[in-house]
Amino acid sequence: MIYNGGMVTRNNKFLPAETERKLKDGLPIRLGLNKINELTRLIYEIRIAQKKSFEEVMNETGFSPKEENKGEIFNDLKKKLLSMRYPSINAGKNPCEKIRIMPLKTGHKDEECAEWRGALEPKRIFVEKKFLECDWTQELISRFPQAEVLKIDNIGEVRKAISAGDPTKEYNSRRENIIVTGNKASFIKPCPCTKDAKRCGYWILNLGFGCPFDCSYCYLQTYSNIPGIILNANIEDYYEAIKYFDGSVTGSKIRIGTGEFTDSLALEKYTGYAPKLIEFFRATKNLILELKTKTSDIESVLKEKPHENVVLAWSINTPGIAEKYEKGASFVKERIEAAFNAAKAGYQVAFHFDPLVWYEGWEKEYEGIIEELFSYKEIRANTLWISLGTLRYTPGLKQAAEERFNDNEIFYGGEFFLGFDGKFRYPEMLRTSIYKKISGFIRDRGVSCWIYLCMEPKEMSAELSGLGYVAI
């Protein structure tokens, strides 16, 4: 086994079926499917989190089912397993936290998604007829002579043409299909901040949908319903929307970015969006454009003259977490080097430590990457904001990741409870502790920029306001 990022790398493909089989063989009674699923889920997660065999887990429960107590076997075993999987509840530390046991999908796919190597090789390019003759579309098509070009009247035809009837298979094959369309109305939207969380005032410039990277924690795995990467051909139409929005803003400047539903720069060599946007945002009075990415390829951006209305931002994590759970993205060291080059060229930069992942040794490793990042005086001087967010997921996301990644362990290190917004999160006390630690590491390096929490309740943001958070 390889120790990597605080977790053991292994192939989990066969663990669910093995766990379920051994559980059934060891019980003196036959349980229903739902009960078997609950017990299998708990044993499976304990095995991965604690690096134990099925036999070791069962021995540790001390569970010995007796023939005369058949009616209590499920409840007794579940109670013991819950105390092992959620020790803080067993110790009375978090009595109000809500647990929800998701069914475990034991049918892992035979093949994982091919890892992104930096180059699109689509089999098909679907083009809405009205955008077929525009220069941007023709240039895009010319880059992929091997791809079949298919004319469509609307994007709904794509699903009918290539639907596999399997969401996992469709998402895995998304890079095989490029869909060229045009935004017609929703050019700019407020960031879909989770309900009851403190908003950070971020807005989204919706230039496309779909990311070539494969991050285990990415919500797009369950959010996308089109098996392809959507690119908008009518970028000129955005200009009027941006002008109107810029004129309607009053007070402090508004941050607006393209990295919510895709990576801002991962496909830049095909789209050419960035230089056009950078040039256009030079003239805005009240808007700051953020280009957020996990790539180190910023060559086209560095050719443009920096401007105070443009910020280049990177998602940052520890090297072990990034290499295992952000497949296809640039190494963290390369991202930091790109940020240094951007700051040295005169660009303002920003960073997103999201998701922050708890594991054995997390403090030392996060402090180490923060030390490396802010060891560059150019980065310290030009960092405009930093966001912090701990690992969280919707109910179906963990299941999607389990089907797509045989070595996924990110959702089992630590306890997750159903939070205020219906997402699973670390306990509130742990999240608060993580934010205080990370903020302290940043402040200790002489960084005085605005730090804010992403998608956390207002009460938590208020509690942490004493850490010296500074607004733009």
NUTORKE-954798 format. One record per residue (C-alpha): residue number from 1; residue in one letter; z, x, y negated. Coordinates in steps of 0.1 Angstrom, whole numbers. Last residue first. Example, Ala and Ser with C-alpha at 12.3 -4.5 7.8 and 13.67 -1.06 7.14 Angstrom:
<2,"S",<71,137,11>>;
<1,"A",<78,123,45>>;
***
This chain:
<472,"I",<-7,-120,-443>>;
<471,"A",<28,-130,-433>>;
<470,"V",<55,-105,-424>>;
<469,"Y",<78,-107,-393>>;
<468,"G",<109,-88,-399>>;
<467,"L",<127,-94,-366>>;
<466,"G",<147,-122,-383>>;
<465,"S",<120,-147,-376>>;
<464,"L",<128,-146,-339>>;
<463,"E",<150,-177,-338>>;
<462,"A",<125,-196,-360>>;
<461,"S",<97,-187,-336>>;
<460,"M",<118,-199,-307>>;
<459,"E",<126,-232,-325>>;
<458,"K",<89,-238,-333>>;
<457,"P",<80,-238,-297>>;
<456,"E",<57,-210,-284>>;
<455,"M",<19,-210,-283>>;
<454,"C",<13,-175,-296>>;
<453,"L",<42,-157,-313>>;
<452,"Y",<36,-138,-346>>;
<451,"I",<37,-103,-359>>;
<450,"W",<25,-96,-394>>;
<449,"C",<22,-59,-402>>;
<448,"S",<49,-34,-407>>;
<447,"V",<42,-8,-380>>;
<446,"G",<65,22,-383>>;
<445,"R",<65,30,-346>>;
<444,"D",<100,15,-342>>;
<443,"R",<86,-18,-354>>;
<442,"I",<63,-20,-325>>;
<441,"F",<89,-12,-298>>;
<440,"G",<113,-37,-315>>;
<439,"S",<87,-64,-314>>;
<438,"I",<81,-57,-277>>;
<437,"K",<119,-59,-270>>;
<436,"K",<125,-90,-291>>;
<435,"Y",<95,-108,-275>>;
<434,"I",<107,-99,-240>>;
<433,"S",<142,-111,-246>>;
<432,"T",<130,-144,-260>>;
<431,"R",<107,-149,-230>>;
<430,"L",<136,-142,-207>>;
<429,"M",<159,-167,-224>>;
<428,"E",<132,-193,-223>>;
<427,"P",<126,-191,-186>>;
<426,"Y",<91,-177,-177>>;
<425,"R",<64,-203,-182>>;
<424,"F",<45,-230,-163>>;
<423,"K",<25,-252,-186>>;
<422,"G",<33,-289,-193>>;
<421,"D",<39,-283,-230>>;
<420,"F",<77,-280,-230>>;
<419,"G",<77,-259,-199>>;
<418,"L",<75,-263,-161>>;
<417,"F",<93,-233,-147>>;
<416,"F",<81,-198,-136>>;
<415,"E",<103,-172,-120>>;
<414,"G",<94,-136,-118>>;
<413,"G",<66,-117,-101>>;
<412,"Y",<48,-145,-83>>;
<411,"F",<21,-155,-108>>;
<410,"I",<5,-121,-112>>;
<409,"E",<1,-115,-74>>;
<408,"N",<-37,-118,-70>>;
<407,"D",<-51,-95,-43>>;
<406,"N",<-75,-120,-27>>;
<405,"F",<-88,-132,-60>>;
<404,"R",<-108,-164,-65>>;
<403,"E",<-89,-189,-43>>;
<402,"E",<-55,-178,-55>>;
<401,"A",<-68,-177,-91>>;
<400,"A",<-79,-213,-89>>;
<399,"Q",<-45,-223,-74>>;
<398,"K",<-26,-206,-102>>;
<397,"L",<-48,-223,-128>>;
<396,"G",<-43,-258,-114>>;
<395,"P",<-8,-264,-128>>;
<394,"T",<-15,-248,-162>>;
<393,"Y",<-5,-212,-168>>;
<392,"R",<18,-190,-188>>;
<391,"L",<22,-152,-192>>;
<390,"T",<41,-143,-224>>;
<389,"G",<25,-143,-258>>;
<388,"L",<27,-119,-287>>;
<387,"S",<2,-117,-316>>;
<386,"I",<-3,-86,-338>>;
<385,"W",<-16,-86,-374>>;
<384,"L",<-33,-65,-401>>;
<383,"T",<-34,-31,-384>>;
<382,"N",<-51,-6,-407>>;
<381,"A",<-23,19,-415>>;
<380,"R",<-9,20,-379>>;
<379,"I",<-44,24,-364>>;
<378,"E",<-54,53,-387>>;
<377,"K",<-20,69,-381>>;
<376,"Y",<-28,71,-344>>;
<375,"S",<4,72,-323>>;
<374,"F",<4,34,-326>>;
<373,"L",<-16,28,-295>>;
<372,"E",<0,55,-273>>;
<371,"E",<36,44,-283>>;
<370,"I",<26,7,-277>>;
<369,"I",<12,17,-242>>;
<368,"G",<45,36,-234>>;
<367,"E",<67,8,-246>>;
<366,"Y",<48,-16,-224>>;
<365,"E",<53,7,-194>>;
<364,"K",<90,13,-199>>;
<363,"E",<98,-23,-205>>;
<362,"W",<77,-36,-175>>;
<361,"G",<95,-15,-150>>;
<360,"E",<99,-42,-124>>;
<359,"Y",<76,-70,-135>>;
<358,"W",<73,-94,-165>>;
<357,"V",<38,-99,-179>>;
<356,"L",<30,-101,-216>>;
<355,"P",<-1,-122,-218>>;
<354,"D",<-10,-117,-245>>;
<353,"F",<-3,-85,-264>>;
<352,"H",<-30,-93,-290>>;
<351,"F",<-40,-66,-314>>;
<350,"A",<-55,-65,-349>>;
<349,"V",<-78,-41,-368>>;
<348,"Q",<-90,-35,-404>>;
<347,"Y",<-122,-16,-404>>;
<346,"G",<-125,17,-423>>;
<345,"A",<-145,39,-399>>;
<344,"K",<-112,55,-388>>;
<343,"A",<-99,20,-380>>;
<342,"A",<-130,12,-359>>;
<341,"N",<-129,46,-341>>;
<340,"F",<-92,42,-334>>;
<339,"A",<-97,6,-321>>;
<338,"A",<-125,19,-298>>;
<337,"E",<-101,47,-285>>;
<336,"I",<-75,20,-279>>;
<335,"R",<-100,-1,-260>>;
<334,"E",<-110,29,-239>>;
<333,"K",<-74,37,-230>>;
<332,"V",<-70,0,-220>>;
<331,"F",<-99,3,-195>>;
<330,"S",<-128,-19,-205>>;
<329,"A",<-130,-54,-190>>;
<328,"G",<-147,-60,-157>>;
<327,"K",<-116,-72,-139>>;
<326,"E",<-87,-80,-161>>;
<325,"Y",<-60,-85,-135>>;
<324,"K",<-58,-53,-116>>;
<323,"E",<-69,-27,-142>>;
<322,"A",<-53,-46,-170>>;
<321,"I",<-19,-50,-153>>;
<320,"G",<-17,-14,-143>>;
<319,"P",<-30,-1,-177>>;
<318,"T",<-3,-21,-196>>;
<317,"N",<-19,-48,-218>>;
<316,"I",<-39,-50,-250>>;
<315,"S",<-63,-77,-262>>;
<314,"W",<-83,-61,-290>>;
<313,"A",<-92,-72,-326>>;
<312,"L",<-118,-62,-351>>;
<311,"V",<-111,-77,-386>>;
<310,"V",<-137,-87,-411>>;
<309,"N",<-130,-101,-446>>;
<308,"E",<-118,-67,-459>>;
<307,"H",<-153,-52,-453>>;
<306,"P",<-166,-25,-431>>;
<305,"K",<-202,-13,-434>>;
<304,"E",<-221,-22,-402>>;
<303,"K",<-232,5,-377>>;
<302,"L",<-197,4,-363>>;
<301,"V",<-203,-32,-352>>;
<300,"S",<-234,-23,-331>>;
<299,"E",<-216,5,-313>>;
<298,"I",<-186,-16,-304>>;
<297,"D",<-185,-11,-267>>;
<296,"S",<-148,-8,-260>>;
<295,"T",<-146,-43,-245>>;
<294,"K",<-116,-66,-243>>;
<293,"T",<-125,-85,-274>>;
<292,"K",<-116,-104,-306>>;
<291,"L",<-139,-105,-336>>;
<290,"E",<-117,-119,-364>>;
<289,"L",<-134,-132,-395>>;
<288,"I",<-112,-136,-426>>;
<287,"L",<-120,-166,-448>>;
<286,"N",<-111,-175,-484>>;
<285,"K",<-137,-160,-506>>;
<284,"T",<-166,-156,-482>>;
<283,"A",<-194,-132,-493>>;
<282,"R",<-187,-104,-469>>;
<281,"F",<-185,-130,-442>>;
<280,"F",<-223,-132,-440>>;
<279,"E",<-229,-96,-433>>;
<278,"I",<-202,-95,-406>>;
<277,"L",<-216,-126,-390>>;
<276,"K",<-251,-113,-388>>;
<275,"P",<-239,-79,-375>>;
<274,"A",<-218,-96,-348>>;
<273,"Y",<-243,-122,-334>>;
<272,"G",<-267,-98,-318>>;
<271,"T",<-268,-119,-287>>;
<270,"Y",<-278,-95,-259>>;
<269,"K",<-260,-63,-270>>;
<268,"E",<-231,-85,-282>>;
<267,"L",<-223,-99,-247>>;
<266,"A",<-188,-85,-245>>;
<265,"L",<-183,-87,-283>>;
<264,"S",<-165,-119,-292>>;
<263,"D",<-153,-126,-256>>;
<262,"T",<-157,-163,-249>>;
<261,"F",<-140,-196,-255>>;
<260,"E",<-114,-184,-279>>;
<259,"G",<-130,-152,-292>>;
<258,"T",<-152,-164,-321>>;
<257,"G",<-126,-161,-348>>;
<256,"I",<-113,-177,-381>>;
<255,"R",<-83,-165,-401>>;
<254,"I",<-77,-185,-433>>;
<253,"K",<-68,-168,-465>>;
<252,"S",<-38,-180,-485>>;
<251,"G",<-40,-210,-509>>;
<250,"T",<-70,-233,-508>>;
<249,"V",<-98,-237,-482>>;
<248,"S",<-125,-264,-489>>;
<247,"G",<-150,-239,-502>>;
<246,"D",<-148,-217,-472>>;
<245,"F",<-153,-247,-449>>;
<244,"Y",<-185,-256,-467>>;
<243,"K",<-198,-221,-466>>;
<242,"I",<-189,-218,-429>>;
<241,"A",<-207,-250,-421>>;
<240,"E",<-238,-239,-441>>;
<239,"Y",<-238,-206,-423>>;
<238,"Y",<-235,-221,-389>>;
<237,"D",<-270,-234,-389>>;
<236,"E",<-283,-198,-390>>;
<235,"I",<-266,-192,-357>>;
<234,"N",<-290,-217,-340>>;
<233,"A",<-295,-201,-306>>;
<232,"N",<-261,-209,-291>>;
<231,"L",<-252,-192,-259>>;
<230,"I",<-237,-209,-229>>;
<229,"I",<-227,-189,-198>>;
<228,"G",<-233,-208,-166>>;
<227,"P",<-219,-232,-140>>;
<226,"I",<-209,-259,-165>>;
<225,"N",<-175,-276,-161>>;
<224,"S",<-154,-248,-177>>;
<223,"Y",<-117,-254,-182>>;
<222,"T",<-103,-244,-148>>;
<221,"Q",<-114,-208,-147>>;
<220,"L",<-116,-208,-185>>;
<219,"Y",<-77,-206,-185>>;
<218,"C",<-78,-169,-178>>;
<217,"Y",<-48,-156,-159>>;
<216,"S",<-68,-137,-132>>;
<215,"C",<-91,-121,-158>>;
<214,"D",<-127,-120,-147>>;
<213,"F",<-149,-108,-175>>;
<212,"P",<-184,-122,-182>>;
<211,"C",<-169,-149,-205>>;
<210,"G",<-182,-185,-211>>;
<209,"F",<-189,-207,-240>>;
<208,"G",<-208,-201,-272>>;
<207,"L",<-207,-197,-310>>;
<206,"N",<-176,-219,-316>>;
<205,"L",<-161,-205,-348>>;
<204,"I",<-124,-212,-341>>;
<203,"W",<-95,-215,-366>>;
<202,"Y",<-61,-199,-366>>;
<201,"G",<-32,-212,-387>>;
<200,"C",<-4,-198,-365>>;
<199,"R",<8,-231,-352>>;
<198,"K",<43,-235,-339>>;
<197,"A",<42,-252,-306>>;
<196,"D",<48,-289,-301>>;
<195,"K",<16,-295,-283>>;
<194,"T",<-4,-263,-274>>;
<193,"C",<-26,-249,-300>>;
<192,"P",<-62,-259,-298>>;
<191,"C",<-74,-235,-325>>;
<190,"P",<-87,-256,-354>>;
<189,"K",<-124,-263,-351>>;
<188,"I",<-156,-249,-367>>;
<187,"F",<-192,-255,-356>>;
<186,"S",<-185,-288,-339>>;
<185,"A",<-216,-306,-350>>;
<184,"K",<-249,-296,-335>>;
<183,"N",<-243,-263,-317>>;
<182,"G",<-276,-252,-302>>;
<181,"T",<-286,-245,-266>>;
<180,"V",<-295,-216,-244>>;
<179,"I",<-279,-217,-210>>;
<178,"I",<-277,-184,-191>>;
<177,"N",<-272,-187,-153>>;
<176,"E",<-264,-160,-128>>;
<175,"R",<-233,-150,-148>>;
<174,"R",<-217,-183,-138>>;
<173,"S",<-218,-176,-101>>;
<172,"N",<-181,-172,-96>>;
<171,"Y",<-175,-203,-116>>;
<170,"E",<-198,-224,-94>>;
<169,"K",<-183,-210,-62>>;
<168,"T",<-148,-219,-74>>;
<167,"P",<-158,-254,-86>>;
<166,"D",<-175,-263,-53>>;
<165,"G",<-201,-290,-54>>;
<164,"A",<-228,-263,-58>>;
<163,"S",<-243,-278,-89>>;
<162,"I",<-276,-260,-98>>;
<161,"A",<-300,-286,-112>>;
<160,"K",<-277,-315,-118>>;
<159,"R",<-253,-293,-136>>;
<158,"V",<-280,-278,-158>>;
<157,"E",<-294,-313,-167>>;
<156,"G",<-263,-320,-187>>;
<155,"I",<-272,-293,-212>>;
<154,"N",<-300,-314,-227>>;
<153,"D",<-338,-317,-227>>;
<152,"I",<-342,-288,-204>>;
<151,"K",<-369,-260,-200>>;
<150,"L",<-364,-235,-172>>;
<149,"V",<-370,-198,-175>>;
<148,"E",<-368,-179,-142>>;
<147,"A",<-351,-145,-147>>;
<146,"Q",<-367,-112,-137>>;
<145,"P",<-381,-105,-172>>;
<144,"F",<-345,-106,-186>>;
<143,"R",<-345,-89,-221>>;
<142,"S",<-376,-108,-231>>;
<141,"I",<-357,-141,-228>>;
<140,"L",<-332,-130,-254>>;
<139,"E",<-359,-120,-278>>;
<138,"Q",<-377,-154,-273>>;
<137,"T",<-344,-172,-279>>;
<136,"W",<-337,-154,-312>>;
<135,"D",<-372,-159,-325>>;
<134,"C",<-372,-197,-321>>;
<133,"E",<-398,-211,-297>>;
<132,"L",<-375,-224,-270>>;
<131,"F",<-349,-239,-293>>;
<130,"K",<-361,-275,-293>>;
<129,"K",<-368,-274,-256>>;
<128,"E",<-332,-266,-246>>;
<127,"V",<-334,-234,-226>>;
<126,"F",<-321,-228,-191>>;
<125,"I",<-323,-191,-182>>;
<124,"R",<-322,-185,-144>>;
<123,"K",<-315,-155,-121>>;
<122,"P",<-293,-138,-147>>;
<121,"E",<-287,-100,-145>>;
<120,"L",<-262,-94,-173>>;
<119,"A",<-250,-58,-177>>;
<118,"G",<-215,-44,-183>>;
<117,"R",<-204,-39,-147>>;
<116,"W",<-189,-74,-141>>;
<115,"E",<-172,-76,-108>>;
<114,"A",<-189,-98,-81>>;
<113,"C",<-168,-129,-76>>;
<112,"E",<-149,-128,-43>>;
<111,"E",<-163,-135,-10>>;
<110,"D",<-150,-152,21>>;
<109,"K",<-133,-179,1>>;
<108,"H",<-96,-185,6>>;
<107,"G",<-89,-217,25>>;
<106,"T",<-51,-218,24>>;
<105,"K",<-48,-238,-9>>;
<104,"L",<-11,-239,-15>>;
<103,"P",<1,-272,-29>>;
<102,"M",<20,-267,-62>>;
<101,"I",<58,-268,-62>>;
<100,"R",<71,-280,-95>>;
<99,"I",<104,-267,-108>>;
<98,"K",<120,-278,-141>>;
<97,"E",<146,-257,-159>>;
<96,"C",<178,-275,-168>>;
<95,"P",<202,-255,-145>>;
<94,"N",<190,-221,-159>>;
<93,"K",<218,-196,-153>>;
<92,"G",<235,-215,-124>>;
<91,"A",<232,-187,-100>>;
<90,"N",<209,-208,-77>>;
<89,"I",<189,-216,-108>>;
<88,"S",<185,-180,-117>>;
<87,"P",<176,-172,-80>>;
<86,"Y",<144,-192,-81>>;
<85,"R",<124,-181,-50>>;
<84,"M",<154,-173,-29>>;
<83,"S",<174,-204,-39>>;
<82,"L",<143,-225,-35>>;
<81,"L",<139,-212,1>>;
<80,"K",<174,-222,10>>;
<79,"K",<170,-257,-4>>;
<78,"K",<136,-261,13>>;
<77,"L",<151,-252,46>>;
<76,"D",<179,-277,43>>;
<75,"N",<157,-305,30>>;
<74,"F",<131,-300,58>>;
<73,"I",<155,-297,87>>;
<72,"E",<177,-326,76>>;
<71,"G",<163,-353,98>>;
<70,"K",<160,-330,128>>;
<69,"N",<198,-324,128>>;
<68,"E",<204,-329,166>>;
<67,"E",<177,-304,176>>;
<66,"K",<192,-277,155>>;
<65,"P",<173,-256,129>>;
<64,"S",<187,-221,123>>;
<63,"F",<182,-211,87>>;
<62,"G",<199,-178,77>>;
<61,"T",<176,-178,48>>;
<60,"E",<173,-140,51>>;
<59,"N",<160,-143,87>>;
<58,"M",<132,-166,75>>;
<57,"V",<121,-142,48>>;
<56,"E",<123,-112,71>>;
<55,"E",<103,-130,98>>;
<54,"F",<75,-140,74>>;
<53,"S",<72,-104,62>>;
<52,"K",<86,-92,29>>;
<51,"K",<72,-76,-2>>;
<50,"Q",<97,-95,-24>>;
<49,"A",<72,-112,-47>>;
<48,"I",<45,-115,-20>>;
<47,"R",<67,-128,8>>;
<46,"I",<87,-150,-16>>;
<45,"E",<54,-166,-29>>;
<44,"Y",<42,-173,7>>;
<43,"I",<76,-187,18>>;
<42,"L",<77,-211,-11>>;
<41,"R",<41,-223,-7>>;
<40,"T",<44,-227,30>>;
<39,"L",<75,-248,25>>;
<38,"E",<58,-271,0>>;
<37,"N",<26,-273,21>>;
<36,"I",<44,-282,53>>;
<35,"K",<62,-310,34>>;
<34,"N",<29,-323,20>>;
<33,"L",<12,-321,54>>;
<32,"G",<39,-340,73>>;
<31,"L",<64,-322,95>>;
<30,"R",<64,-318,133>>;
<29,"I",<98,-310,148>>;
<28,"P",<114,-280,165>>;
<27,"L",<100,-257,137>>;
<26,"G",<90,-221,146>>;
<25,"D",<54,-227,155>>;
<24,"K",<48,-247,123>>;
<23,"L",<62,-220,101>>;
<22,"K",<42,-193,120>>;
<21,"R",<10,-211,114>>;
<20,"E",<16,-219,77>>;
<19,"T",<25,-183,70>>;
<18,"E",<-5,-169,88>>;
<17,"A",<-28,-194,70>>;
<16,"P",<-14,-185,36>>;
<15,"L",<-13,-147,43>>;
<14,"F",<-49,-142,54>>;
<13,"K",<-65,-136,20>>;
<12,"N",<-35,-118,5>>;
<11,"N",<-52,-84,4>>;
<10,"R",<-27,-59,-9>>;
<9,"T",<-18,-42,-42>>;
<8,"V",<20,-39,-46>>;
<7,"M",<33,-47,-81>>;
<6,"G",<48,-28,-110>>;
<5,"G",<14,-19,-125>>;
<4,"N",<0,-4,-93>>;
<3,"Y",<18,8,-62>>;
<2,"I",<-8,11,-35>>;
<1,"M",<0,0,0>>;
***
